[in-house]
Amino acid sequence: MTDKIDALLREVEEFEADSPEEVEAFRLKMLSKKGAIPALFDDFKTVESERRKEMGMRLNRLKQAATQKVHELKTKLEARASQADKPKMPDLTMPAARDPIGSRHPISLVRNRINRIFERIGFVISEGPEIEDDWHNFSALNFPQEHPARDMQDTFFVSRNPDLALRTHTSSVQVRVMEGQQPPIRTISPGRVFRNEAISARAHCIFHQVEGLYIDEGVSFADMKQTLLYFAREMFGEQTQIRLRPSFFPFTEPSAEMDVSCNICGGPGCTICKYSGWIEVMGCGMVDPNVLENCGIDSRKYTGYAFGMGIERIAMNIYQIKDLRLFFENDMRFLQQFESVL
Ligand code: DAH
């Protein structure tokens, strides 16, 4: 009898059920009048008196265990059923799910920063068309007829006669602004430009520039230097130094190339500045009197400066991006790194 009790006890302990029907079947098998446990109580009557106490305790323990098991399983399954019926209430104590916010493209981030820096000192933003005629892209800017930049090799032509091309620089917007307005002029023109170049880590056929133009009475090269120094320090940090190297552009005279001290190593040289301590940032110069005249501005009364920089070049420097092609591939893994930056 002891063995029987132990076997049933084990069965009770191990029993699990997934439905109320299974629990009921178990209850009938164990506890109903004709079930296994009442049957043992019948046998109990024949147990000799010295073993009765112990056997009684064992039997009661078995009965209790079975009753409790049935009760537990019933409540568990009922709770589960009522959970499934109930419409799900939101758990207001849960941490809120984060809405994935988009990210701005690094080119937009840098362009916006450049815009804000110049807006603070009175420059307004102007834009021009991406398909330009020869006049605005070249002739008005003093490019001689045979200048190599006009070559098919560099320029994407849209049509011949009239000559229409994808603009090769944002300097074309200078011309449009000067044609439409008399000095004082302070404007910057961000935009896309196009050149027929082989695509590599350092060059692309589409890129972005920001053009700057300042025309008024008595504007000097020193004014330009000071404005560009202010820009460089706002953009690359307070300690930044600039240097101007003589250069040539058809639309400025004199012309210069501006470098900034390397914002990574601060001067002694590193791989970013190719151990020179300097990073080339833009072309600039005093607007050639021919250009002023071409655009209907009196070059005896007014002078001015202009500058032009590539946004990719600056973005590559600021974010330490080694391959220009990343800007155009729309790889989410690249773009998501700029997430939540305003
Ligand atoms: N347009 C020039 C380029 O695309 C950049 C430039 C140089 C613009 C000097 C200017 C300037 O306004 O003064 O390379």
Boltz pocket constraint, residues with backbone or C-beta under 6 A from the ligand:
constraints:
  - pocket:
      binder: B
      contacts: [[A, 168], [A, 169], [A, 170], [A, 171], [A, 211], [A, 212], [A, 249], [A, 251], [A, 252], [A, 256], [A, 282], [A, 283], [A, 284], [A, 285], [A, 306], [A, 307], [A, 308], [A, 309]]
      max_distance: 6.0
